[in-house]
Amino acid sequence: MTLTKKKLSGAMGTVQLAHVSQWARGTVPYGVCILLIVALLLQIFPYTSFAQQNQTYREIEGFIEAIDSHNQQLVMVDFRDRQHILNIGPSPVVQINGKTVALRELPYGLEVSAILLNGVVTRIQGFLEEEPFLHGYIPPGSRTKVGDVLFIDKDTVEIKTNEGREKYQITGGTRILRNNGSANLFEVKVGDRVLLSFNDIYSPHIATIRVEDQERHVQGIYRGRIEKVDPRNREIILKDITTYENGRWLQHPKSQVKLRAEGDLLYEGGQKISLRDLTSRNNQEVYAAVENSYGLPKIAKLLLKNGFTTLYEGNITDIQYGTGRMVADNVGFTFHPGTILVKNNRLVDTLNLDLGQNVYIAADLLRGSRNTSFVSIEYSGMLEERIDGSRLVIYRGTIQDIHQNRVTIGRLARRLDYLRLEGNQWIEDWGKRTFTLTEDTFIFDSDLQKEIPSQYFTDTRFIDPEDIEDDELRERIEEEFYLEKGAYFIVREITIEGETYEEILALNLTPITTYEGGSLHIEHSSIGEIAAVDMDADTITLTNIKHWNTLNSRWEIVRGSETIHTEKAVVLINDTPINREEMYKLRKNAKAYMIKSKQVSTGDDAYVIIVEQ
């Protein structure tokens, strides 16, 4: 009988088949038959085909929020405003308009398409509008600069980039974008990360300033010992941790904290060091500014501790940038690039230290020299003149007259004129003063704890009671109840070409609480940071609190936290009033300035709350 031989090449190697009749008679083992079939299938359908069928491809389109080139991660927001934290492959294809660029060259806010293979980014395609038929044409907004704000005023902004310091011009047409919406110029703070866009590559005039939001805000200052350093995963574990709060160090609730160490702001004295250098520094104490980057605690800046810690508080009376020396609280200090400086929850540069600033200093005492490790620059500028020339002013008086789009403030009592909050203290003012009332003015009756539609005040000289559903409010409107009654006037002032405009942002009517033999003496100013908001209980919990002492005209530190009742208050966020249902917009660690009164044993009643965040 003739024998038939055939060779099949596959993943199992070369297989030689015996006589067909032997296979048919069952002399070939069953297991060998299975292997032969598999080998035949692999010959027809190679292994790579099966692997490719199991691979998953995905495309995400949106805008870049952050790029971590050290940890190979891309943070982007898609067109449905959903955030994605994506891992980038080892050799991704990165292009802008088809031109290959480095990963680090992708600017914040750029529109991109990310291609993922099995959950890992393999290709990033960025898009800038351009006209292909006009050689050399630069489309509006296509030239960009990214950096940290070093100085800013209404006309210029100076940023710090990898290449150094650069200054550009702000015009009346410059747009400010923050948190996916328009913002005021005064919301741009020193230390903010910004993307500047220009319509003309040869012009210093800025078209758009896009501010990276609170992801880079400092959440706390830690002092602790190094337990472990993982250079591969870029992580540091600290133990024996204390946190800075209002001039003292408090024990951290956790025995250990794991922190991401993705940046390069790691210092020993004034010299930068690498993460690998820290692997030999177990048990050494460090200072660390920590930010909450997309839900993960991350080291914004770290400095090795070198000496015995001493704490000081006072005003800067002398400073020499060239030699790195300053005097505060009548004590001399040195500072350097490794010094951690924080103002308004943002890391700032040593150039942002200035005469007259009130500072809290943690210094390392070594061989008679006080080397500043951490400096907190006090910020209480919510009622000071801002970079756009505007400022908020709070008045306490009565409603003397209401006429179309205007309100005149009146005396509090026969022997007491209306008051203005100046330098955190009430001072008596005089003379007729009339403010502009708009449809956007927030009007609130703290006695009824109800918002009053502004048209009841703006439409006619006398408040129109028609169409008012609330019986008690209708009765007050009909009887012109609010005339000659007390109120807080929150006014925005801005001076343009020598003329001052005064607009009421919010009006808190206090018809029952009036000046009666000194009741205003229990009202006081406070400043703090929001720790929690309880919308059901109408309360806000504050930490890092300071009360204004009218006797010595200075802020005094309050230890611990305070719970403030808000049901009688008007609340403004970045000059925009919010109602009770919008209290969720208040962010943790936001700065709050408030006028409050000690009315209840369980806490203070706030009447005015001004928030910057």
VOGU-3710 file (C-alpha; in Angstrom, 3 decimals, decimal comma):
1> mtltkkklsg> 0,000/0,000/0,000  1,337/3,431/-0,914  2,353/5,736/1,937  1,442/9,458/1,846  3,660/11,992/3,644  3,001/15,678/4,210  4,782/18,294/6,307  2,878/20,996/8,176  4,766/23,921/9,748  3,103/25,572/12,713
11> amgtvqlahv> 3,557/26,560/16,299  4,200/22,872/17,193  7,075/22,565/14,744  7,186/20,168/11,784  4,721/17,284/12,003  4,992/14,244/9,748  1,784/12,307/9,013  1,867/8,546/8,621  -0,119/6,307/6,311  -3,731/7,468/6,057
21> sqwargtvpy> -5,050/3,979/6,543  -3,201/3,692/9,868  -4,899/6,906/11,071  -8,233/5,601/9,948  -7,683/2,287/11,767  -7,045/4,256/14,989  -3,423/3,294/15,436  -2,524/6,998/15,859  -3,285/8,108/19,462  -6,264/10,449/19,995
31> gvcillival> -4,133/13,171/21,632  -1,838/13,259/18,631  -4,866/13,768/16,409  -5,887/16,841/18,393  -2,389/18,279/18,133  -2,374/17,667/14,396  -5,678/19,509/14,002  -4,413/22,473/16,051  -1,231/22,581/13,977  -3,280/22,570/10,799
41> llqifpytsf> -5,463/25,452/12,049  -2,413/27,469/13,025  -1,028/26,913/9,534  -4,219/28,299/8,029  -4,860/31,022/10,683  -1,540/32,197/12,131  -1,284/33,008/15,857  -0,887/36,688/15,189  -4,342/36,797/13,657  -5,913/35,490/16,875
51> aqqnqtyrei> -3,903/37,987/18,956  -5,008/40,857/16,798  -8,624/39,806/17,152  -8,283/39,992/20,967  -6,785/43,500/20,943  -9,106/46,383/21,870  -8,881/49,788/20,255  -10,437/52,955/21,654  -10,379/56,625/20,711  -10,953/59,474/23,190
61> egfieaidsh> -11,330/63,042/21,969  -11,106/66,093/24,190  -8,706/68,615/25,704  -5,450/68,174/27,609  -5,576/69,018/31,316  -2,146/67,730/32,320  0,763/65,635/31,090  2,999/63,727/33,485  5,984/62,875/31,292  7,856/61,321/34,223
71> nqqlvmvdfr> 5,074/58,875/35,039  3,861/58,558/31,420  0,290/59,696/32,106  -2,129/61,901/30,185  -5,044/63,683/31,882  -7,726/64,906/29,493  -11,373/65,989/29,549  -13,631/64,712/26,776  -16,392/66,642/25,030  -18,900/65,436/27,651
81> drqhilnigp> -16,796/67,007/30,414  -15,651/63,618/31,729  -12,102/63,358/33,006  -9,769/60,536/31,915  -6,405/59,629/33,475  -4,619/57,526/30,838  -1,363/55,579/30,846  0,939/56,321/27,908  2,899/53,566/26,184  6,719/53,525/26,023
91> spvvqingkt> 7,008/54,937/22,477  3,811/56,780/21,560  3,345/58,609/18,278  2,753/62,270/19,222  1,790/64,797/16,556  0,257/68,245/16,159  -1,440/68,701/12,794  0,500/65,697/11,498  3,896/67,015/12,600  5,784/64,892/15,136
101> valrelpygl> 6,516/66,634/18,452  7,794/65,617/21,883  5,248/64,626/24,510  6,243/67,554/26,727  5,490/70,001/23,894  1,739/69,333/24,005  0,264/72,478/25,627  -2,431/72,589/28,272  -5,889/72,967/26,708  -4,912/71,546/23,289
111> evsaillngv> -7,641/69,598/21,494  -6,403/66,037/20,963  -7,446/62,573/19,877  -5,896/59,756/21,936  -5,745/56,243/20,480  -5,623/53,458/23,066  -4,522/49,882/22,413  -5,530/47,536/25,233  -6,056/50,527/27,517  -2,663/52,150/26,813
121> vtriqgflee> -2,200/55,321/24,749  -0,154/54,584/21,629  -0,929/57,679/19,551  -1,809/61,291/20,393  -2,925/63,584/17,599  -3,246/67,294/18,463  -5,242/69,779/16,432  -4,604/73,461/15,800  -6,725/75,329/13,281  -4,709/76,367/10,273
131> epflhgyipp> -5,188/77,416/6,675  -3,265/74,970/4,467  -3,400/77,266/1,429  -1,659/80,172/3,145  1,985/79,293/3,672  3,274/80,657/6,977  -0,167/81,740/8,200  -0,551/81,410/11,976  -4,213/80,991/13,000  -5,609/82,997/15,936
141> gsrtkvgdvl> -4,739/81,398/19,265  -2,238/78,932/17,801  0,834/80,518/19,409  0,909/79,576/23,080  3,072/79,949/26,174  2,793/77,918/29,374  4,195/78,992/32,737  3,575/79,962/36,358  2,418/83,493/37,151  5,239/85,438/38,795
151> fidkdtveik> 3,673/88,922/38,707  0,401/90,234/37,314  -1,462/93,539/37,125  -4,187/94,935/34,898  -1,738/95,598/32,043  0,917/92,865/32,154  1,600/89,328/33,298  5,058/87,889/33,884  5,369/84,114/33,848  8,140/81,738/34,811
161> tnegrekyqi> 8,860/79,040/32,223  11,552/76,420/31,727  13,412/79,004/29,636  13,222/81,778/32,253  11,025/84,830/32,894  8,793/86,245/30,149  6,459/89,260/30,204  3,363/89,824/28,046  0,632/92,450/27,766  -3,001/92,209/28,865
171> tggtrilrnn> -5,477/94,216/26,788  -9,151/95,051/27,052  -9,841/92,166/24,678  -7,929/89,536/26,658  -10,247/86,700/27,715  -9,809/84,923/31,047  -10,852/81,257/31,145  -10,980/79,169/34,298  -12,817/75,999/35,264  -14,258/75,650/31,733
181> gsanlfevkv> -15,827/79,112/31,820  -15,141/82,842/31,752  -13,529/84,405/34,810  -12,464/87,786/36,174  -8,909/89,024/35,854  -8,577/89,264/39,648  -9,140/85,492/39,862  -5,705/84,946/38,303  -3,306/84,690/41,241  0,439/84,637/41,633
191> gdrvllsfnd> 1,540/80,994/41,437  -1,223/79,916/39,046  -0,283/77,733/36,090  -1,519/79,458/32,920  -1,660/78,907/29,178  -1,320/82,152/27,220  -2,659/82,224/23,653  -1,796/84,849/21,029  -3,472/85,775/17,759  -0,273/87,253/16,316
201> iysphiatir> 3,047/85,438/16,627  4,901/88,756/16,551  2,745/90,534/19,141  3,069/90,472/22,961  -0,694/91,074/23,318  -2,450/88,124/24,958  -5,668/86,862/23,371  -6,593/84,344/26,091  -5,352/83,443/29,565  -6,451/79,930/30,492
211> vedqerhvqg> -5,906/79,146/34,185  -5,265/75,615/35,358  -7,758/75,256/38,180  -7,463/74,024/41,756  -5,610/70,780/40,939  -2,305/72,549/41,686  -3,447/74,275/44,863  -1,480/73,362/47,970  -3,651/71,302/50,313  -1,210/71,127/53,209
221> iyrgriekvd> 2,359/71,451/54,460  3,758/68,210/55,902  6,778/67,673/58,103  7,761/64,039/58,498  10,416/61,357/58,145  11,159/59,358/55,016  10,012/55,759/55,448  10,512/54,559/51,872  11,338/55,938/48,429  10,240/54,118/45,263
231> prnreiilkd> 11,959/55,765/42,249  10,368/53,364/39,764  6,791/54,223/40,749  7,823/57,745/41,793  6,402/57,463/45,297  7,537/58,527/48,758  6,136/57,190/52,029  6,383/59,532/55,019  5,959/58,631/58,686  5,770/60,579/61,979
241> ittyengrwl> 3,913/63,344/60,151  2,775/66,713/61,441  0,879/69,305/59,404  1,154/73,077/59,558  -1,899/75,027/60,694  -1,985/78,645/61,822  1,537/78,864/63,179  1,819/75,420/64,766  2,416/71,792/63,783  -0,398/69,308/64,472
251> qhpksqvklr> -0,188/65,521/64,459  -1,429/63,936/61,233  -4,253/61,395/61,792  -2,392/58,698/59,804  0,842/57,034/60,866  2,039/56,857/57,251  1,154/58,723/54,065  2,044/57,714/50,506  2,710/60,648/48,177  3,299/60,835/44,455
261> aegdllyegg> 6,626/62,471/43,555  6,179/63,289/39,879  7,846/66,692/39,699  11,453/67,785/40,033  11,109/70,326/42,876  13,132/68,257/45,350  15,759/70,224/47,266  18,559/69,926/49,757  19,163/73,505/50,777  19,194/75,558/47,597
271> qkislrdlts> 20,284/72,649/45,383  17,990/70,362/43,427  18,315/66,634/44,018  16,795/63,601/42,319  14,274/61,137/43,662  16,962/58,453/43,568  19,114/60,614/45,852  16,403/60,279/48,500  16,673/56,471/48,593  19,659/56,819/50,932
281> rnnqevyaav> 17,880/59,313/53,219  15,621/56,994/55,204  14,454/58,497/58,519  15,588/61,976/57,503  13,043/64,722/58,129  11,580/66,676/55,231  9,141/69,514/54,584  6,659/68,850/51,788  4,036/71,042/50,128  1,258/68,645/49,114
291> ensyglpkia> -1,366/69,170/46,437  -4,356/67,007/45,600  -3,713/66,275/41,938  -6,813/64,653/40,418  -7,653/62,877/43,657  -4,084/61,746/44,409  -1,888/63,407/47,080  1,204/64,652/45,303  4,381/66,431/46,368  4,465/69,894/44,838
301> klllkngftt> 7,799/70,752/46,476  10,048/69,002/48,998  12,948/70,240/51,122  15,218/68,181/53,358  15,183/69,443/56,937  18,586/70,539/58,221  18,622/71,841/61,793  16,258/72,495/64,692  12,871/73,948/63,746  11,908/77,365/65,113
311> lyegnitdiq> 8,660/79,234/64,364  8,206/82,985/63,930  5,439/85,389/62,950  5,728/89,040/61,969  6,011/91,599/59,184  8,906/91,675/56,730  10,855/94,847/57,489  13,877/94,276/55,250  14,622/92,019/52,297  17,631/91,547/50,006
321> ygtgrmvadn> 16,906/89,295/47,049  20,493/89,203/45,809  21,928/87,808/49,048  18,820/85,829/50,020  18,309/87,569/53,352  15,324/89,140/55,079  14,251/90,454/58,469  10,892/89,582/60,054  9,804/89,853/63,676  13,138/91,661/64,252
331> vgftfhpgti> 14,986/88,431/63,400  17,262/87,802/60,415  16,670/84,850/58,073  18,175/83,408/54,913  16,128/82,012/52,028  17,003/80,110/48,850  15,355/78,379/45,840  14,482/75,370/48,012  12,431/77,449/50,482  8,747/76,485/50,316
341> lvknnrlvdt> 6,664/79,661/49,985  2,861/79,531/49,963  0,402/82,348/49,364  -3,317/81,865/48,863  -2,833/78,059/48,677  -0,365/78,412/45,799  3,370/77,844/45,583  5,071/81,150/44,849  8,605/82,317/44,113  11,023/83,975/46,539
351> lnldlgqnvy> 10,623/87,097/44,377  7,049/87,295/45,686  8,321/88,101/49,186  7,804/91,806/49,819  8,160/94,473/52,479  5,242/94,772/54,883  3,921/91,263/54,302  2,785/89,405/57,389  4,472/85,995/57,315  4,638/82,802/59,335
361> iaadllrgsr> 8,090/81,227/59,140  9,428/77,762/59,929  13,221/78,058/60,006  15,962/75,491/60,603  18,471/76,733/63,156  21,948/75,475/62,243  25,248/76,855/63,544  23,637/80,155/64,485  21,969/80,691/61,092  18,186/80,644/60,607
371> ntsfvsieys> 17,475/79,114/57,208  13,849/79,461/56,141  12,334/76,131/55,174  8,701/77,190/54,907  7,041/80,612/54,666  3,287/81,216/54,697  2,439/84,671/53,333  -0,768/85,896/54,935  -3,505/86,676/52,436  -6,474/88,845/53,383
381> gmleeridgs> -6,907/90,780/50,169  -10,577/90,082/49,496  -11,464/93,648/50,507  -8,345/95,281/49,099  -7,934/96,830/45,666  -7,488/94,115/43,069  -5,331/93,888/39,973  -8,191/94,951/37,679  -8,710/98,176/39,653  -11,876/96,997/41,403
391> rlviyrgtiq> -12,533/96,269/45,059  -15,360/95,155/47,315  -16,662/97,514/50,009  -19,134/96,568/52,751  -21,431/99,241/54,177  -23,772/99,077/57,177  -26,692/101,481/57,111  -30,394/101,877/56,426  -32,339/102,129/53,189  -33,115/105,829/53,003
401> dihqnrvtig> -34,654/105,820/49,556  -35,376/103,453/46,669  -35,842/104,695/43,147  -35,387/103,163/39,742  -32,078/101,287/39,685  -30,775/103,324/42,632  -30,637/102,895/46,418  -29,582/105,628/48,841  -27,953/104,557/52,097  -29,083/106,323/55,275
411> rlarrldylr> -28,028/106,842/58,885  -28,122/103,983/61,382  -29,350/106,195/64,217  -29,935/109,832/65,043  -26,376/110,236/66,271  -24,737/107,608/64,096  -24,202/107,864/60,366  -23,799/104,840/58,120  -20,637/102,749/58,494  -18,010/101,519/56,032
421> legnqwiedw> -15,707/98,560/56,635  -12,203/99,910/56,133  -9,083/98,033/57,174  -11,329/95,336/58,712  -12,899/97,881/61,101  -16,159/99,834/60,975  -15,644/103,552/60,510  -18,377/106,162/60,390  -18,990/107,738/57,008  -21,108/110,739/56,102
431> gkrtftlted> -22,627/112,499/53,155  -25,214/111,279/50,703  -24,222/108,086/48,892  -26,301/106,355/46,239  -25,522/102,966/44,700  -26,578/101,387/41,422  -29,075/98,529/41,708  -29,301/96,028/38,824  -31,436/93,071/37,838  -28,536/90,863/38,974
441> tfifdsdlqk> -28,377/92,313/42,498  -29,051/89,598/45,068  -31,549/90,887/47,676  -32,131/88,851/50,829  -34,312/89,314/53,923  -32,308/87,765/56,770  -35,320/87,966/59,081  -37,606/85,957/56,783  -34,578/84,109/55,362  -35,958/84,570/51,858
451> eipsqyftdt> -34,626/85,953/48,601  -36,514/88,956/47,193  -36,688/89,318/43,395  -34,673/92,385/42,439  -37,403/93,779/40,175  -39,432/94,692/43,268  -36,739/97,293/43,938  -35,717/98,295/40,419  -38,969/98,694/38,481  -40,496/101,714/40,241
461> rfidpedied> -39,797/104,241/42,963  -41,978/102,254/45,323  -41,796/98,484/45,559  -44,608/96,855/43,589  -46,421/94,240/45,749  -48,323/92,632/42,884  -47,748/89,001/42,030  -45,989/88,281/45,332  -47,091/84,847/46,517  -45,565/84,963/50,003
471> delrerieee> -48,082/86,653/52,328  -45,578/88,047/54,817  -43,297/89,376/52,105  -46,267/90,931/50,263  -47,316/92,710/53,442  -43,835/94,132/53,941  -43,690/95,334/50,356  -47,117/96,987/50,538  -46,218/98,845/53,719  -42,812/99,961/52,400
481> fylekgayfi> -41,474/98,088/55,377  -37,812/98,129/54,321  -37,474/101,906/54,155  -35,440/103,221/57,096  -34,545/99,634/58,060  -31,004/98,298/58,433  -29,056/96,453/55,756  -25,607/95,315/54,688  -24,591/96,718/51,301  -21,952/94,664/49,438
491> vreitieget> -20,707/97,060/46,769  -18,194/96,652/43,958  -16,245/99,821/43,263  -14,187/100,403/40,147  -12,494/103,586/39,004  -12,196/104,209/35,274  -10,447/107,337/34,009  -10,915/109,065/37,350  -14,626/108,264/37,729  -15,766/105,770/40,383
501> yeeilalnlt> -18,684/103,427/39,717  -20,463/101,722/42,639  -22,686/98,714/41,993  -24,541/96,703/44,649  -23,769/93,003/44,220  -25,811/91,889/47,235  -28,129/93,545/49,731  -28,792/91,777/53,029  -31,835/93,346/54,675  -31,763/93,191/58,477
511> pittyeggsl> -35,000/94,953/59,447  -35,063/93,574/62,988  -31,343/93,757/63,772  -30,605/97,471/64,052  -28,200/99,667/65,945  -29,603/99,826/69,462  -27,210/101,184/72,028  -24,161/99,381/70,737  -25,381/96,115/69,223  -22,877/96,594/66,412
521> hiehssigei> -20,048/96,079/68,869  -20,620/92,320/68,817  -20,154/92,181/65,029  -16,655/91,290/63,926  -14,643/90,186/60,913  -13,168/86,724/60,489  -11,141/85,015/57,821  -10,539/81,309/57,343  -10,589/78,333/55,010  -13,673/76,252/54,287
531> aavdmdadti> -13,346/72,742/55,706  -16,927/71,519/55,233  -20,373/72,674/54,094  -23,553/71,210/55,603  -26,440/72,272/53,374  -29,042/70,547/55,552  -27,949/72,359/58,713  -27,103/75,641/56,907  -23,603/75,709/58,381  -20,023/76,128/57,213
541> tltnikhwnt> -17,049/74,771/59,140  -13,877/76,849/58,972  -10,251/76,078/59,775  -7,117/78,262/59,800  -9,268/80,964/61,364  -8,280/84,478/62,343  -10,445/87,053/64,133  -9,866/90,757/63,735  -9,018/92,414/67,041  -10,293/95,996/66,901
551> lnsrweivrg> -8,314/97,013/70,004  -4,856/96,356/68,562  -5,897/96,355/64,866  -4,487/92,972/63,948  -5,554/89,445/63,107  -5,495/86,956/65,965  -5,172/83,224/65,421  -8,005/80,958/66,548  -7,041/77,377/67,337  -9,183/74,562/66,003
561> setihtekav> -12,280/74,941/63,844  -15,491/76,967/63,999  -19,002/76,238/62,772  -20,828/79,239/61,323  -24,588/79,491/60,758  -25,366/80,728/57,239  -29,172/80,900/57,113  -29,061/84,707/57,564  -26,103/85,342/55,254  -25,554/86,460/51,706
571> vlindtpinr> -22,742/84,460/50,095  -20,625/85,611/47,152  -18,123/83,477/45,224  -15,696/85,556/43,156  -18,187/88,470/43,164  -21,137/86,255/42,163  -23,933/85,832/44,763  -25,291/82,317/45,295  -28,507/81,113/46,934  -29,040/78,346/49,492
581> eemyklrkna> -29,341/75,630/46,832  -25,968/76,600/45,350  -23,907/76,227/48,518  -22,460/73,021/47,060  -20,316/75,248/44,837  -18,176/76,193/47,838  -14,893/74,310/47,592  -12,832/72,862/50,361  -9,872/75,092/51,363  -11,428/78,144/49,678
591> kaymikskqv> -10,676/81,447/51,415  -13,653/83,024/53,183  -14,061/86,508/54,676  -17,141/87,080/56,790  -19,017/89,543/58,939  -20,642/87,659/61,790  -22,404/88,274/65,065  -22,387/86,300/68,297  -26,104/85,583/68,536  -26,346/81,933/69,535
601> stgddayvii> -24,525/79,780/72,059  -23,851/77,033/69,514  -22,084/79,262/67,015  -21,989/82,610/65,236  -24,532/84,000/62,782  -22,905/85,206/59,574  -24,475/88,059/57,604  -21,884/88,482/54,850  -19,628/85,726/53,466  -17,196/86,579/50,668
611> veq> -15,365/83,635/49,110  -12,441/83,461/46,706  -11,742/80,101/45,115
//
